[in-house]
Amino acid sequence: MKRELLIIFVLAIVVLSGCVYEDGPFSNTDDGKTGLVVGEGVESSESGSVDNPASSGSSASVELYVMSQCPFGVKALDAVIPAKKELGDAMDLQIDYILYPKQSYAGREASFCIDDLCSMHGIAEVKGNIAHLCVQKYEPSKHLDFISCVDKEYSKLPDNWEGCADQLALNKNDISTCINGDEGKTLLRESAARADAAGASGSPTIKLDGESFGRGGATTATDFLRGVCQATGNGAAACADIPQPVDVNAVVVTDSNCKTCNHNAVISQLRGLFPGIKTKVYDYATAEGKSMYETAGLKLLPAFIFDESVKKADAYDQISRYLQPTQDGRYELRTGSTWDPNAEICDNSLDDDGDGAVDCADSECKGTLACMEKKTVPTVEAFVMSHCPFGTQIEKGLIPVQELLGDKIDFKIKFVNYAMHGDKEIYEQLNQYCIQEEQTDKYMTYLKCFLKDGQSDACLIEADIDAEALKECTDEVDTEYQITANFNDKTTWMGNYPPFKVNEKEVQQYGVRGSPGLVVNGVLVSSARDPQSLLETICQGFTTKPAECSQSLDTTNPSSGFGFEAGSAAASAGSCG
């Protein structure tokens, strides 16, 4: 059956926007069912380009926002610090630290917070952030060397700071007083305020001359140095000595009949991993493309094929486990593609597979958007994780549709059966589930407020939620589905993540694998996330389309994450899980 493409591709570590964006429970498998995973769909889909001429000049300002015990932040530091040393004055580097609101850790402050300073990896990370900043203040010339030293065993922060201070002959007295006193806390508050003002909510977040910056798979100093040099016009002396990237030859086979096969987005990501990549795209609809498909023994499209040149590239080790041999001696990258070019297309009035059945009369088309059961009142179920940036994105796209169609659709927000963003997510989802079930008329008010900045406590007040009734409901649901018990028992986890089984039945029924997932009339569908596209998708579920389906809504994708600013087309493909 021809179905929508599910691209789950990796932009490796440096540009992941959130430290919790590690591989999901369906990632890194060797069963051939899934391929490289973009940790959390990666917010890095909003990253800027190193070819932006507005950034050209003799020097570059680089802002790096991290958490001291985030492994992805550490990898970013490992790439940026050597680049800074090479570029010298041609690169101004500012490192700041990301914190989260204290209310996110209600009842757990002792583990995550020092006063009002709360961090994702606990109080050890808060102290580690402070140690970084105190050394920056009192030993600025050795600050980067200190970070490189403690990052060798970053999980031991802050206990390993003194050993590195001894190695580097730092002024331990002043630094210790700073770390253990109010001065260090003040430095961290100021740093966190800068991170907040920059909109940095995930570690690492990188900005170049004030604009979001990413190099795809840039995980080495050379990769980062090359990117900054390109952005600054290659004017620094260090830029002259950067080795040229290895040429990597890649062939892409796609199908123009597939409306959701976004091979260009994957090519863009591959350029981050392989700056010297040279691609040639073939369309299966052409004789040449079909020949390429058959010669390589391909099954699903789009397919990304490399020759032996890929083995010479620096990023080969990152990608090698996801390469599988083709029948003509090359290598296909597993990306989770699902488009079968030989199957029936369900809405073109042709018998594509030659079985005598056309479109919806073909059994292969059962359960597709084009052939779904039509209803007088369509059911619309959006499956999300409350803190997944792409889940919040589709919610922001759906709100205008829900407001337009009102009770002409049966609309529900539901939750994926695992949580990638810690206990703050499972308790937020418990709240939302209960508000939607028992205080239904207040749910959309609450949701719109929550999507602004993720401040649940303030939104409970704004939406006039009955706190006593909410607690009674969440306690009952928590017990019924063992939410907290499972969170505390890692033997129940799905890989790296705790289960959240409130909507488990529907998740399994529809085959929802990550956030977001959109189900219309019981069919898991694919749609862009702008309000207009979502309206058009949902309106296909009506037996008779109401007049509202002819109205025009915004065609701009909402931004991923919290906040209602406009996003970008690229951001519409990301997912968590």
C-alpha positions in Angstrom: 0.0 0.0 0.0 1.2 3.5 -0.7 1.3 5.4 2.5 2.8 8.6 3.6 6.5 8.8 4.1 7.8 8.5 7.7 11.2 10.0 7.6 13.1 9.5 10.8 16.5 10.7 10.2 19.4 11.8 12.4 21.0 15.2 12.6 23.5 14.0 15.1 24.4 15.5 18.2 25.6 19.0 18.1 22.4 20.7 16.9 19.9 18.8 18.9 17.9 21.5 20.6 17.0 19.6 23.7 19.1 17.5 26.0 16.2 15.0 26.5 16.2 14.4 22.8 17.9 11.1 22.9 17.0 8.2 20.8 13.4 7.1 21.3 12.1 3.6 22.0 11.9 2.9 18.3 15.4 4.2 17.5 18.7 2.5 16.7 17.1 -0.8 15.9 18.8 -3.3 13.6 15.6 -5.0 12.5 15.4 -2.9 9.3 12.1 -1.5 10.3 13.4 1.9 11.3 16.5 3.8 10.5 18.4 6.8 11.8 16.5 8.8 14.3 16.4 12.5 14.7 16.4 12.4 18.4 13.4 14.4 19.0 12.5 15.2 15.6 15.0 17.8 16.4 14.2 21.3 16.9 17.3 21.9 14.8 15.0 21.9 11.8 14.8 25.6 12.6 18.5 26.1 12.4 20.0 28.7 10.2 22.3 28.3 7.3 26.1 28.8 7.3 25.7 30.3 3.8 23.7 33.2 5.1 25.4 36.3 3.6 24.0 38.5 6.3 26.4 36.8 8.7 29.5 37.4 6.6 32.2 39.5 8.1 35.6 39.5 9.7 34.4 38.1 13.0 31.5 36.0 14.3 29.5 36.1 17.5 28.7 32.6 18.7 26.3 32.0 21.6 26.2 28.5 23.0 23.4 27.5 25.5 24.0 24.3 27.4 23.5 22.2 30.5 26.7 21.1 32.1 25.7 17.4 32.4 23.8 17.2 29.1 25.8 14.8 26.9 24.7 16.7 23.8 25.8 20.0 25.3 29.1 18.4 26.2 29.6 17.3 22.6 28.8 20.8 21.4 31.4 22.2 23.8 33.9 19.7 22.6 33.4 20.9 19.1 33.1 24.7 19.8 36.1 25.1 22.1 38.8 23.9 19.8 37.2 26.0 17.0 37.4 29.1 19.2 41.0 28.4 19.9 41.7 28.2 16.2 39.8 31.3 15.3 40.9 33.4 18.2 39.5 37.0 18.0 37.7 36.1 14.8 35.1 34.3 17.0 33.4 35.8 20.1 32.1 33.0 22.2 29.5 33.4 24.9 28.5 30.2 26.9 25.4 30.3 29.0 23.3 27.8 30.9 19.7 26.7 30.7 17.5 26.3 33.7 13.8 25.4 34.1 11.0 26.9 36.2 10.8 25.7 39.8 7.2 24.8 39.4 8.2 22.1 36.9 9.7 20.2 39.8 7.0 20.7 42.4 7.5 18.2 45.2 10.9 17.2 43.8 12.8 20.4 44.5 15.3 18.7 46.8 16.6 16.7 43.8 16.5 19.3 41.1 16.7 22.7 42.7 19.0 24.9 44.7 16.8 27.8 45.8 15.1 28.9 42.6 17.8 27.4 40.4 16.5 24.1 38.8 18.1 22.0 36.2 17.1 18.9 34.2 19.8 16.7 35.5 19.5 17.6 39.1 21.3 19.7 41.7 24.7 18.3 40.7 24.1 20.0 37.3 23.1 23.3 39.0 26.4 23.2 40.9 28.3 22.2 37.7 26.8 25.2 35.9 27.9 27.4 38.7 31.5 25.9 38.7 31.8 26.7 35.0 30.7 30.3 35.6 32.9 30.9 38.6 35.9 29.8 36.7 34.9 32.0 33.8 34.8 35.0 36.1 38.0 34.4 38.1 40.2 32.6 35.5 38.8 33.8 32.1 42.0 32.9 30.2 41.7 29.3 31.4 38.0 29.0 31.4 37.7 26.9 28.2 40.6 24.6 29.3 38.7 24.1 32.5 35.5 23.1 30.7 37.4 20.7 28.5 39.0 19.1 31.6 35.8 18.6 33.6 33.9 17.5 30.5 36.1 14.4 30.2 34.0 13.1 33.1 31.1 15.5 33.1 28.8 13.2 35.0 31.1 13.7 38.0 30.5 17.4 38.2 30.8 19.3 40.5 33.1 16.9 42.4 35.8 16.9 39.7 36.2 20.6 39.5 39.0 20.8 42.1 41.1 18.2 40.3 40.9 20.2 37.1 41.6 23.4 39.0 44.8 21.8 40.3 45.9 20.6 36.8 45.4 24.2 35.5 46.8 26.0 38.5 43.6 28.0 39.1 42.8 30.3 42.0 40.9 27.7 44.0 40.2 30.0 46.9 38.2 32.6 45.0 36.5 30.0 42.8 35.5 27.9 45.8 34.0 30.9 47.6 32.1 31.7 44.4 30.8 28.2 43.9 29.7 27.8 47.5 28.3 31.3 48.1 25.7 33.6 46.7 27.9 34.9 44.0 27.8 31.7 42.0 24.0 31.6 42.3 23.8 35.2 41.1 26.1 34.4 38.1 23.9 31.4 37.2 20.7 33.5 37.5 22.1 36.1 35.1 23.3 33.4 32.7 19.9 31.6 32.7 18.2 34.9 32.1 20.4 35.4 28.9 19.5 31.9 27.8 15.8 32.6 28.4 15.9 35.8 26.5 17.5 34.0 23.6 14.7 31.4 23.6 17.1 28.6 24.5 15.1 25.7 26.0 17.2 22.8 24.9 20.9 21.9 25.3 22.6 22.7 23.1 21.2 25.7 21.4 23.7 27.5 19.1 23.3 31.0 17.6 25.6 32.7 15.1 25.4 36.5 15.0 22.0 36.2 16.8 20.5 33.7 14.4 19.9 30.0 15.0 22.8 28.0 13.7 23.3 24.3 12.8 25.6 22.2 10.9 23.6 19.0 10.8 26.0 16.4 11.9 28.8 18.8 12.9 30.3 16.9 15.8 33.9 17.8 15.4 35.9 21.0 15.8 36.8 20.9 12.1 33.1 20.7 11.1 32.2 23.6 13.4 35.2 25.6 12.3 34.4 25.1 8.7 30.8 26.3 9.3 31.8 29.4 11.2 34.5 30.2 8.6 31.9 29.9 5.8 29.6 32.2 7.7 32.3 34.8 8.3 33.6 34.8 4.8 36.7 32.7 5.5 38.6 35.8 6.6 40.4 34.4 9.6 43.9 32.9 9.2 42.8 29.6 10.7 40.2 29.2 8.0 42.9 28.9 5.3 44.2 25.6 6.9 40.9 23.8 7.1 41.0 20.6 5.0 38.4 20.4 2.2 35.5 18.1 2.9 35.7 14.6 1.3 33.5 14.3 -1.8 30.7 11.8 -1.1 28.6 10.6 -4.0 24.9 9.9 -3.4 22.0 8.9 -5.5 18.4 9.6 -4.5 15.5 7.7 -6.0 12.1 9.3 -5.2 8.6 9.2 -6.8 6.8 12.3 -8.0 3.5 10.5 -7.3 4.4 10.6 -3.6 3.1 13.9 -2.3 4.7 13.6 1.2 8.2 12.3 0.1 10.3 15.2 1.2 13.7 14.0 -0.1 15.1 17.6 -0.1 14.8 17.8 3.6 16.9 14.7 4.0 19.4 15.9 1.5 19.8 19.1 3.5 20.4 17.1 6.6 23.0 14.9 4.8 24.9 18.0 3.8 25.3 18.7 7.5 26.9 15.2 7.9 28.8 15.3 4.6 29.7 18.9 3.6 31.2 17.5 0.3 28.2 15.5 -0.7 27.2 15.4 -4.4 23.7 14.2 -5.0 21.8 13.2 -8.2 18.0 12.7 -7.9 16.0 10.2 -10.0 12.3 10.1 -10.4 10.8 6.6 -10.4 8.2 7.9 -12.9 11.0 8.1 -15.5 12.6 5.1 -17.3 16.0 6.1 -15.8 14.6 6.3 -12.3 12.8 2.9 -12.6 16.0 1.3 -13.9 17.9 2.7 -10.9 15.3 1.4 -8.6 15.4 -2.1 -10.1 19.2 -2.3 -10.5 19.7 -1.4 -6.8 16.9 -3.8 -5.7 15.0 -1.1 -3.9 11.6 -1.6 -2.2 10.5 1.7 -0.6 11.1 5.3 -1.5 12.6 7.8 -1.3 15.9 5.9 -1.2 19.3 7.3 -0.5 22.2 5.4 -2.0 26.0 5.9 -1.5 29.0 4.5 -3.3 32.3 3.6 -1.7 33.2 7.3 -1.2 31.1 7.5 1.9 33.6 5.3 3.7 36.3 8.1 3.4 34.1 10.8 5.1 34.6 11.8 8.7 31.0 11.1 9.5 31.0 7.6 8.2 31.3 6.0 11.6 28.1 7.9 12.6 26.1 6.5 9.7 27.7 3.2 9.0 25.3 1.0 11.1 22.4 2.4 9.2 23.8 1.5 5.8 22.6 -1.7 4.1 24.1 -3.2 0.9 22.1 -2.9 -2.3 22.1 -5.7 -4.9 24.4 -3.7 -7.2 27.2 -3.3 -4.5 26.3 0.2 -3.1 24.8 1.2 0.2 21.3 2.3 1.0 20.6 4.4 4.1 17.8 3.2 6.2 15.4 6.1 6.8 12.1 4.5 7.5 10.6 5.3 4.1 7.2 3.7 3.5 6.2 4.6 -0.1 5.8 1.6 -2.4 5.9 2.8 -6.0 4.3 -0.4 -7.2 1.3 -0.3 -5.0 -2.2 1.2 -5.7 -2.5 5.0 -5.6 -5.9 5.5 -4.0 -7.1 8.7 -5.6 -6.0 8.8 -9.2 -8.7 6.7 -11.0 -6.1 4.3 -12.3 -5.4 0.6 -11.6 -1.8 1.1 -10.6 -1.0 -2.4 -9.5 -2.9 -4.2 -12.3 -5.2 -6.2 -10.1 -8.4 -5.0 -11.7 -9.4 -2.9 -8.8 -9.2 0.9 -8.9 -8.6 3.3 -6.1 -10.9 2.6 -3.0 -12.1 -0.6 -4.6 -8.6 -2.0 -4.1 -8.2 -3.7 -0.7 -4.8 -2.0 -0.4 -6.5 1.3 0.0 -8.5 0.3 3.0 -7.6 2.6 5.9 -6.1 5.4 3.9 -7.1 9.1 4.0 -8.6 9.0 0.5 -10.8 5.9 1.3 -11.6 6.4 5.0 -15.1 6.0 6.3 -16.9 9.3 6.1 -18.9 10.6 9.0 -21.5 13.2 9.8 -19.3 14.2 12.7 -15.7 13.2 12.1 -13.5 12.1 15.0 -10.2 13.9 15.2 -7.6 12.6 17.6 -4.2 14.3 17.9 -1.6 12.2 19.8 1.2 14.2 21.4 3.7 14.4 24.2 2.9 17.6 26.1 6.5 18.9 25.9 7.4 17.6 22.5 8.1 20.7 20.4 6.4 19.1 17.4 3.4 18.0 19.4 2.9 21.6 20.6 3.3 22.7 17.0 0.5 20.6 15.6 -1.7 21.6 18.6 -1.2 25.2 17.6 -2.1 24.4 14.1 -5.2 22.5 15.2 -6.6 25.2 17.5 -8.0 27.4 14.7 -9.5 24.4 13.0 -11.2 23.3 16.2 -12.5 26.8 16.8 -13.8 27.0 13.2 -15.5 23.6 13.1 -16.6 23.5 16.7 -19.0 20.7 17.6 -19.1 19.6 13.9 -16.1 17.5 14.8 -15.4 15.2 17.8 -12.0 16.6 18.7 -9.6 15.2 21.4 -6.0 15.6 22.4 -4.6 12.3 23.4 -1.2 11.1 24.5 1.5 8.8 23.1 2.2 5.7 25.3 5.6 6.9 26.5 7.0 10.2 27.7 10.4 11.5 26.5 10.6 14.6 28.6 10.7 13.4 32.2 8.2 13.5 35.0 7.2 17.1 34.2 5.6 15.6 31.1 3.7 12.8 32.7 2.2 15.1 35.3 1.3 17.7 32.8 -0.4 15.0 30.7 -2.3 13.8 33.7 -3.6 17.3 34.2 -4.6 17.8 30.6 -6.3 14.4 30.5 -8.4 15.2 33.5 -9.2 18.7 32.5 -10.4 17.5 29.0 -12.5 14.7 30.6 -14.1 16.5 33.5 -13.8 20.2 32.9 -14.2 20.0 29.1 -15.4 23.5 28.5 -12.2 24.9 30.0 -9.8 22.7 28.3 -9.1 24.8 25.1 -8.6 27.9 27.3 -6.1 26.0 29.4 -4.3 24.5 26.3 -3.9 27.8 24.5 -2.4 29.3 27.7 -0.1 26.3 28.2 1.2 26.5 24.6 2.3 30.1 25.2 5.2 29.2 27.5 4.4 25.9 29.2 3.5 27.5 32.6 1.0 25.1 33.9 0.3 26.7 37.3 -0.5 30.1 35.8 -2.7 28.5 33.2 -4.7 26.5 35.8 -5.6 29.9 37.3 -6.3 31.6 34.0 -8.6 28.8 32.9 -10.4 28.8 36.3 -9.7 25.1 36.8 -11.3 23.5 39.9 -8.0 22.5 41.6 -9.7 20.1 44.1 -11.6 18.3 41.4 -8.4 18.1 39.2 -6.4 16.6 42.0 -9.0 14.0 42.7 -9.1 13.0 39.1 -5.3 12.9 38.6 -4.9 10.8 41.7 -7.5 8.4 40.4 -6.0 8.2 36.9 -2.5 7.9 38.3 -3.5 4.9 40.3 -5.5 3.3 37.6 -2.7 3.5 35.0 0.2 3.3 37.5 1.8 6.4 36.0 4.0 7.4 39.0 4.7 3.7 39.9 5.9 3.0 36.4 8.0 6.2 36.4 9.7 5.0 39.5 10.2 1.5 38.2 12.6 1.5 35.3 11.9 -2.2 34.6 8.6 -1.0 33.1 10.2 1.6 30.8 10.1 1.5 27.0 13.9 1.7 26.4 15.0 5.0 27.9 11.5 6.4 28.6 8.7 5.7 31.1 5.3 4.5 29.8 2.2 6.6 29.9 -0.7 4.2 29.2 -3.8 6.4 29.5 -4.4 6.2 25.8 -2.5 2.9 25.2 -5.5 1.2 23.6 -5.9 3.8 20.9 -2.1 4.1 20.3 -1.9 0.4 19.6 -5.1 0.4 17.5 -3.9 3.2 15.2 -0.2 2.4 15.2 0.8 5.7 16.6 4.6 5.7 17.1 5.6 9.2 18.1 4.5 12.8 18.7 2.6 14.1 16.8 0.2 11.6 15.3 -3.1 12.7 13.7 -6.0 10.3 13.4 -9.2 11.1 11.5 -12.1 8.7 11.6 -9.8 6.0 12.9 -7.1 6.5 10.2 -3.6 7.6 10.9 -3.1 10.4 8.4 -0.3 12.7 7.2 -0.7 16.4 7.0 1.3 19.6 7.1 0.8 21.4 10.4 -0.4 24.8 9.2 -4.1 25.4 10.0 -5.2 25.4 6.3 -3.6 22.0 5.6 -5.1 20.5 8.8 -8.5 21.9 7.9 -8.3 20.3 4.4 -7.2 17.0 5.9 -9.9 16.9 8.5 -12.6 18.0 6.1 -12.0 14.8 4.1 -13.6 13.0 6.9 -17.1 14.5 6.5 -19.9 12.7 4.7 -21.0 16.1 3.5 -18.5 19.0 4.0 -19.9 22.0 5.9 -19.4 25.5 4.6 -16.6 26.0 7.1 -14.5 23.6 5.0 -14.4 26.3 2.2 -13.0 29.0 4.5 -9.4 29.9 4.4 -7.1 29.7 7.4 -3.4 30.6 7.9 -1.1 28.6 5.6 2.0 29.3 7.8 3.4 26.5 9.9 3.3 27.3 13.6 6.7 27.3 15.3 7.8 24.2 17.1 7.9 24.4 20.9 6.1 26.9 23.1 5.1 30.3 21.8 2.8 31.4 18.9 5.3 32.9 16.5 5.4 31.7 12.9 7.6 28.7 12.1 9.0 27.4 8.9 8.1 24.7 6.3 11.1 22.6 7.3 9.8 22.4 10.9 6.6 20.6 9.7 8.4 17.2 9.4 9.8 16.8 12.9 8.6 14.3 15.4 9.4 13.0 18.9 10.1 9.3 19.0 
